[in-house]
């Protein structure tokens, strides 16, 4: 569990990597996921509910569950689901900006 004040930056990076791997593993088994961070009083409340010592850092929550396939099918489909490549890819250097050609 995170909490060493001298390692906050390293722990944040590792926490993100671990969270990603948990979510990818869940997806491989057909389990949906969502990630969020506790902030302010939410951190304190989570520690109290879970019995975690106050000196430890509690920050990330991952929700896991099976997607509601009927609800997914009921959603309306967008006419164009993806942006064009030229809208999102750019060739850049500091001070210069050029759009990528499709």
VMD Tcl script that builds the backbone (N, CA, C; Angstrom):
set m [mol new atoms 306]
animate dup $m
set s [atomselect $m all]
$s set {name element resname resid chain x y z} {
  {N N UNK 1 A 0.840 -1.172 0.000}
  {CA C UNK 1 A 0.000 0.000 0.000}
  {C C UNK 1 A 0.885 1.235 0.000}
  {N N UNK 2 A 0.481 2.222 -0.719}
  {CA C UNK 2 A 1.253 3.452 -0.823}
  {C C UNK 2 A 1.268 4.201 0.501}
  {N N UNK 3 A 2.219 5.097 0.631}
  {CA C UNK 3 A 2.217 5.923 1.825}
  {C C UNK 3 A 3.546 6.488 2.240}
  {N N UNK 4 A 4.646 6.055 1.637}
  {CA C UNK 4 A 5.956 6.595 1.985}
  {C C UNK 4 A 6.073 7.959 1.320}
  {N N UNK 5 A 6.102 9.021 2.122}
  {CA C UNK 5 A 6.084 10.381 1.580}
  {C C UNK 5 A 7.258 10.670 0.645}
  {N N UNK 6 A 8.377 9.988 0.798}
  {CA C UNK 6 A 9.521 10.195 -0.075}
  {C C UNK 6 A 9.395 9.506 -1.428}
  {N N UNK 7 A 8.367 8.684 -1.587}
  {CA C UNK 7 A 8.200 7.904 -2.809}
  {C C UNK 7 A 6.902 8.217 -3.557}
  {N N UNK 8 A 6.269 9.347 -3.261}
  {CA C UNK 8 A 4.949 9.641 -3.826}
  {C C UNK 8 A 4.952 9.621 -5.349}
  {N N UNK 9 A 5.937 10.244 -5.994}
  {CA C UNK 9 A 5.962 10.259 -7.456}
  {C C UNK 9 A 6.132 8.856 -8.019}
  {N N UNK 10 A 7.064 8.087 -7.475}
  {CA C UNK 10 A 7.284 6.719 -7.944}
  {C C UNK 10 A 6.043 5.866 -7.698}
  {N N UNK 11 A 5.443 6.008 -6.527}
  {CA C UNK 11 A 4.253 5.226 -6.213}
  {C C UNK 11 A 3.090 5.581 -7.127}
  {N N UNK 12 A 2.951 6.839 -7.482}
  {CA C UNK 12 A 1.883 7.256 -8.383}
  {C C UNK 12 A 2.038 6.568 -9.729}
  {N N UNK 13 A 3.252 6.528 -10.250}
  {CA C UNK 13 A 3.536 5.859 -11.519}
  {C C UNK 13 A 3.217 4.368 -11.410}
  {N N UNK 14 A 3.729 3.723 -10.374}
  {CA C UNK 14 A 3.505 2.286 -10.190}
  {C C UNK 14 A 2.032 1.976 -9.977}
  {N N UNK 15 A 1.342 2.836 -9.254}
  {CA C UNK 15 A -0.084 2.651 -9.006}
  {C C UNK 15 A -0.872 2.690 -10.310}
  {N N UNK 16 A -0.508 3.598 -11.190}
  {CA C UNK 16 A -1.161 3.680 -12.498}
  {C C UNK 16 A -0.911 2.439 -13.332}
  {N N UNK 17 A 0.327 1.955 -13.315}
  {CA C UNK 17 A 0.669 0.738 -14.066}
  {C C UNK 17 A -0.091 -0.470 -13.521}
  {N N UNK 18 A -0.150 -0.593 -12.204}
  {CA C UNK 18 A -0.872 -1.702 -11.590}
  {C C UNK 18 A -2.360 -1.622 -11.917}
  {N N UNK 19 A -2.924 -0.436 -11.820}
  {CA C UNK 19 A -4.348 -0.248 -12.115}
  {C C UNK 19 A -4.654 -0.652 -13.550}
  {N N UNK 20 A -3.799 -0.227 -14.474}
  {CA C UNK 20 A -3.980 -0.577 -15.875}
  {C C UNK 20 A -3.973 -2.088 -16.063}
  {N N UNK 21 A -3.047 -2.761 -15.415}
  {CA C UNK 21 A -2.942 -4.220 -15.564}
  {C C UNK 21 A -4.157 -4.938 -14.977}
  {N N UNK 22 A -4.653 -4.460 -13.856}
  {CA C UNK 22 A -5.867 -5.048 -13.270}
  {C C UNK 22 A -7.028 -4.888 -14.238}
  {N N UNK 23 A -7.154 -3.697 -14.814}
  {CA C UNK 23 A -8.261 -3.428 -15.723}
  {C C UNK 23 A -8.138 -4.236 -17.021}
  {N N UNK 24 A -6.922 -4.407 -17.532}
  {CA C UNK 24 A -6.715 -5.226 -18.733}
  {C C UNK 24 A -7.008 -6.696 -18.456}
  {N N UNK 25 A -6.582 -7.189 -17.298}
  {CA C UNK 25 A -6.862 -8.580 -16.938}
  {C C UNK 25 A -8.374 -8.790 -16.801}
  {N N UNK 26 A -9.061 -7.832 -16.183}
  {CA C UNK 26 A -10.510 -7.938 -16.044}
  {C C UNK 26 A -11.172 -7.991 -17.418}
  {N N UNK 27 A -10.732 -7.124 -18.329}
  {CA C UNK 27 A -11.308 -7.089 -19.676}
  {C C UNK 27 A -11.116 -8.424 -20.393}
  {N N UNK 28 A -10.000 -9.091 -20.152}
  {CA C UNK 28 A -9.739 -10.393 -20.780}
  {C C UNK 28 A -10.763 -11.433 -20.330}
  {N N UNK 29 A -11.373 -11.221 -19.184}
  {CA C UNK 29 A -12.397 -12.126 -18.660}
  {C C UNK 29 A -13.808 -11.574 -18.845}
  {N N UNK 30 A -13.946 -10.520 -19.659}
  {CA C UNK 30 A -15.264 -9.952 -19.937}
  {C C UNK 30 A -15.816 -9.091 -18.819}
  {N N UNK 31 A -14.937 -8.643 -17.944}
  {CA C UNK 31 A -15.358 -7.807 -16.816}
  {C C UNK 31 A -15.034 -6.349 -17.133}
  {N N UNK 32 A -16.011 -5.485 -16.985}
  {CA C UNK 32 A -15.812 -4.066 -17.220}
  {C C UNK 32 A -15.177 -3.410 -16.009}
  {N N UNK 33 A -14.571 -2.252 -16.214}
  {CA C UNK 33 A -13.932 -1.557 -15.102}
  {C C UNK 33 A -13.978 -0.053 -15.309}
  {N N UNK 34 A -13.802 0.635 -14.214}
  {CA C UNK 34 A -13.723 2.089 -14.231}
  {C C UNK 34 A -12.792 2.495 -13.096}
  {N N UNK 35 A -12.015 3.538 -13.314}
  {CA C UNK 35 A -11.035 3.961 -12.320}
  {C C UNK 35 A -11.373 5.358 -11.822}
  {N N UNK 36 A -11.060 5.605 -10.581}
  {CA C UNK 36 A -11.269 6.928 -10.004}
  {C C UNK 36 A -10.318 7.148 -8.843}
  {N N UNK 37 A -10.221 8.385 -8.415}
  {CA C UNK 37 A -9.360 8.741 -7.277}
  {C C UNK 37 A -10.215 9.272 -6.143}
  {N N UNK 38 A -9.852 8.878 -4.928}
  {CA C UNK 38 A -10.430 9.507 -3.746}
  {C C UNK 38 A -9.739 10.848 -3.571}
  {N N UNK 39 A -10.492 11.850 -3.175}
  {CA C UNK 39 A -9.917 13.169 -2.915}
  {C C UNK 39 A -10.483 13.694 -1.614}
  {N N UNK 40 A -9.714 14.537 -0.986}
  {CA C UNK 40 A -10.093 15.249 0.237}
  {C C UNK 40 A -10.708 14.310 1.264}
  {N N UNK 41 A -11.944 14.585 1.683}
  {CA C UNK 41 A -12.563 13.781 2.738}
  {C C UNK 41 A -12.848 12.353 2.278}
  {N N UNK 42 A -12.912 12.124 0.982}
  {CA C UNK 42 A -13.125 10.769 0.470}
  {C C UNK 42 A -11.992 9.839 0.861}
  {N N UNK 43 A -10.774 10.364 0.912}
  {CA C UNK 43 A -9.628 9.560 1.328}
  {C C UNK 43 A -9.788 9.126 2.782}
  {N N UNK 44 A -10.152 10.065 3.626}
  {CA C UNK 44 A -10.341 9.782 5.052}
  {C C UNK 44 A -11.498 8.805 5.251}
  {N N UNK 45 A -12.594 9.020 4.546}
  {CA C UNK 45 A -13.758 8.143 4.664}
  {C C UNK 45 A -13.424 6.719 4.217}
  {N N UNK 46 A -12.698 6.592 3.110}
  {CA C UNK 46 A -12.319 5.260 2.612}
  {C C UNK 46 A -11.452 4.531 3.630}
  {N N UNK 47 A -10.521 5.240 4.238}
  {CA C UNK 47 A -9.661 4.626 5.262}
  {C C UNK 47 A -10.485 4.124 6.434}
  {N N UNK 48 A -11.444 4.927 6.877}
  {CA C UNK 48 A -12.288 4.540 8.011}
  {C C UNK 48 A -13.130 3.312 7.667}
  {N N UNK 49 A -13.732 3.302 6.502}
  {CA C UNK 49 A -14.587 2.183 6.082}
  {C C UNK 49 A -13.776 0.896 5.938}
  {N N UNK 50 A -12.566 1.001 5.382}
  {CA C UNK 50 A -11.740 -0.176 5.110}
  {C C UNK 50 A -10.780 -0.534 6.238}
  {N N UNK 51 A -10.746 0.280 7.290}
  {CA C UNK 51 A -9.865 -0.007 8.419}
  {C C UNK 51 A -8.394 0.194 8.110}
  {N N UNK 52 A -8.096 1.158 7.263}
  {CA C UNK 52 A -6.724 1.445 6.854}
  {C C UNK 52 A -6.154 2.521 7.778}
  {N N UNK 53 A -4.941 2.345 8.284}
  {CA C UNK 53 A -4.344 3.362 9.169}
  {C C UNK 53 A -4.280 4.729 8.484}
  {N N UNK 54 A -4.494 5.773 9.256}
  {CA C UNK 54 A -4.535 7.138 8.722}
  {C C UNK 54 A -3.227 7.575 8.073}
  {N N UNK 55 A -2.083 7.026 8.491}
  {CA C UNK 55 A -0.803 7.448 7.908}
  {C C UNK 55 A -0.559 6.847 6.518}
  {N N UNK 56 A -1.412 5.919 6.088}
  {CA C UNK 56 A -1.271 5.316 4.765}
  {C C UNK 56 A -2.030 6.132 3.727}
  {N N UNK 57 A -1.576 6.070 2.490}
  {CA C UNK 57 A -2.205 6.803 1.392}
  {C C UNK 57 A -3.220 5.911 0.691}
  {N N UNK 58 A -4.440 6.390 0.587}
  {CA C UNK 58 A -5.489 5.709 -0.171}
  {C C UNK 58 A -5.925 6.697 -1.241}
  {N N UNK 59 A -5.810 6.286 -2.481}
  {CA C UNK 59 A -6.065 7.238 -3.559}
  {C C UNK 59 A -6.903 6.635 -4.675}
  {N N UNK 60 A -6.570 5.461 -5.156}
  {CA C UNK 60 A -7.187 4.905 -6.346}
  {C C UNK 60 A -8.252 3.876 -6.013}
  {N N UNK 61 A -9.367 3.940 -6.742}
  {CA C UNK 61 A -10.428 2.940 -6.634}
  {C C UNK 61 A -10.720 2.416 -8.028}
  {N N UNK 62 A -10.837 1.118 -8.147}
  {CA C UNK 62 A -11.206 0.494 -9.414}
  {C C UNK 62 A -12.526 -0.233 -9.191}
  {N N UNK 63 A -13.529 0.133 -9.960}
  {CA C UNK 63 A -14.827 -0.549 -9.912}
  {C C UNK 63 A -14.812 -1.635 -10.973}
  {N N UNK 64 A -15.247 -2.812 -10.602}
  {CA C UNK 64 A -15.281 -3.951 -11.525}
  {C C UNK 64 A -16.688 -4.517 -11.574}
  {N N UNK 65 A -17.113 -4.957 -12.742}
  {CA C UNK 65 A -18.432 -5.576 -12.862}
  {C C UNK 65 A -18.683 -6.033 -14.277}
  {N N UNK 66 A -19.718 -6.825 -14.432}
  {CA C UNK 66 A -20.077 -7.305 -15.758}
  {C C UNK 66 A -20.940 -6.269 -16.457}
  {N N UNK 67 A -20.586 -5.893 -17.687}
  {CA C UNK 67 A -21.364 -4.883 -18.421}
  {C C UNK 67 A -22.793 -5.367 -18.691}
  {N N UNK 68 A -23.720 -4.440 -18.682}
  {CA C UNK 68 A -25.105 -4.723 -19.015}
  {C C UNK 68 A -25.225 -4.682 -20.541}
  {N N UNK 69 A -25.189 -5.849 -21.161}
  {CA C UNK 69 A -25.175 -5.923 -22.636}
  {C C UNK 69 A -26.457 -5.354 -23.240}
  {N N UNK 70 A -27.586 -5.541 -22.599}
  {CA C UNK 70 A -28.838 -5.002 -23.117}
  {C C UNK 70 A -28.784 -3.468 -23.149}
  {N N UNK 71 A -28.229 -2.865 -22.109}
  {CA C UNK 71 A -28.101 -1.401 -22.068}
  {C C UNK 71 A -27.128 -0.925 -23.137}
  {N N UNK 72 A -26.058 -1.667 -23.363}
  {CA C UNK 72 A -25.099 -1.288 -24.416}
  {C C UNK 72 A -25.753 -1.304 -25.788}
  {N N UNK 73 A -26.549 -2.336 -26.060}
  {CA C UNK 73 A -27.209 -2.444 -27.366}
  {C C UNK 73 A -28.242 -1.342 -27.552}
  {N N UNK 74 A -28.855 -0.876 -26.470}
  {CA C UNK 74 A -29.905 0.149 -26.551}
  {C C UNK 74 A -29.354 1.542 -26.825}
  {N N UNK 75 A -28.069 1.760 -26.602}
  {CA C UNK 75 A -27.474 3.084 -26.862}
  {C C UNK 75 A -27.514 3.410 -28.346}
  {N N UNK 76 A -27.768 4.684 -28.634}
  {CA C UNK 76 A -27.757 5.095 -30.035}
  {C C UNK 76 A -26.315 5.108 -30.546}
  {N N UNK 77 A -26.164 4.781 -31.802}
  {CA C UNK 77 A -24.844 4.739 -32.429}
  {C C UNK 77 A -24.558 6.093 -33.080}
  {N N UNK 78 A -23.333 6.555 -32.945}
  {CA C UNK 78 A -22.932 7.812 -33.573}
  {C C UNK 78 A -22.680 7.564 -35.057}
  {N N UNK 79 A -23.007 8.553 -35.887}
  {CA C UNK 79 A -22.807 8.423 -37.331}
  {C C UNK 79 A -21.338 8.187 -37.651}
  {N N UNK 80 A -20.450 8.946 -37.019}
  {CA C UNK 80 A -19.021 8.756 -37.217}
  {C C UNK 80 A -18.408 8.498 -35.837}
  {N N UNK 81 A -18.062 7.249 -35.584}
  {CA C UNK 81 A -17.599 6.862 -34.262}
  {C C UNK 81 A -16.197 7.361 -33.956}
  {N N UNK 82 A -15.393 7.610 -34.970}
  {CA C UNK 82 A -14.011 8.018 -34.731}
  {C C UNK 82 A -13.704 9.335 -35.437}
  {N N UNK 83 A -12.823 10.100 -34.825}
  {CA C UNK 83 A -12.326 11.312 -35.473}
  {C C UNK 83 A -11.380 10.907 -36.595}
  {N N UNK 84 A -11.235 11.788 -37.573}
  {CA C UNK 84 A -10.292 11.503 -38.642}
  {C C UNK 84 A -8.868 11.600 -38.092}
  {N N UNK 85 A -7.954 10.894 -38.731}
  {CA C UNK 85 A -6.567 10.874 -38.288}
  {C C UNK 85 A -5.978 12.284 -38.254}
  {N N UNK 86 A -6.331 13.124 -39.213}
  {CA C UNK 86 A -5.780 14.477 -39.257}
  {C C UNK 86 A -6.266 15.348 -38.093}
  {N N UNK 87 A -7.370 14.961 -37.445}
  {CA C UNK 87 A -7.864 15.705 -36.278}
  {C C UNK 87 A -7.082 15.392 -35.010}
  {N N UNK 88 A -6.422 14.236 -34.971}
  {CA C UNK 88 A -5.781 13.831 -33.724}
  {C C UNK 88 A -4.280 13.597 -33.805}
  {N N UNK 89 A -3.721 13.486 -35.010}
  {CA C UNK 89 A -2.289 13.235 -35.157}
  {C C UNK 89 A -1.626 14.478 -35.731}
  {N N UNK 90 A -0.565 14.906 -35.082}
  {CA C UNK 90 A 0.160 16.098 -35.519}
  {C C UNK 90 A 1.654 15.818 -35.507}
  {N N UNK 91 A 2.354 16.366 -36.471}
  {CA C UNK 91 A 3.818 16.343 -36.469}
  {C C UNK 91 A 4.245 17.647 -35.819}
  {N N UNK 92 A 4.925 17.555 -34.695}
  {CA C UNK 92 A 5.243 18.773 -33.965}
  {C C UNK 92 A 6.693 18.815 -33.523}
  {N N UNK 93 A 7.201 20.012 -33.421}
  {CA C UNK 93 A 8.469 20.320 -32.786}
  {C C UNK 93 A 8.216 21.567 -31.973}
  {N N UNK 94 A 9.016 21.822 -31.013}
  {CA C UNK 94 A 8.817 22.990 -30.178}
  {C C UNK 94 A 8.739 24.234 -31.054}
  {N N UNK 95 A 7.638 24.959 -30.946}
  {CA C UNK 95 A 7.448 26.199 -31.701}
  {C C UNK 95 A 6.866 25.997 -33.089}
  {N N UNK 96 A 6.758 24.765 -33.560}
  {CA C UNK 96 A 6.200 24.484 -34.889}
  {C C UNK 96 A 5.032 23.532 -34.747}
  {N N UNK 97 A 4.062 23.650 -35.634}
  {CA C UNK 97 A 2.893 22.766 -35.581}
  {C C UNK 97 A 2.439 22.516 -37.020}
  {N N UNK 98 A 2.358 21.268 -37.403}
  {CA C UNK 98 A 1.875 20.906 -38.729}
  {C C UNK 98 A 0.878 19.769 -38.592}
  {N N UNK 99 A -0.240 19.843 -39.318}
  {CA C UNK 99 A -1.217 18.746 -39.315}
  {C C UNK 99 A -0.686 17.579 -40.133}
  {N N UNK 100 A -0.954 16.376 -39.645}
  {CA C UNK 100 A -0.588 15.151 -40.357}
  {C C UNK 100 A -1.542 14.960 -41.529}
  {N N UNK 101 A -1.047 14.559 -42.649}
  {CA C UNK 101 A -1.879 14.299 -43.833}
  {C C UNK 101 A -2.383 12.861 -43.782}
  {N N UNK 102 A -3.680 12.660 -43.961}
  {CA C UNK 102 A -4.273 11.294 -43.976}
  {C C UNK 102 A -3.715 10.486 -45.115}
}
mol reanalyze $m
mol bondsrecalc $m
mol representation Tube
mol addrep $m
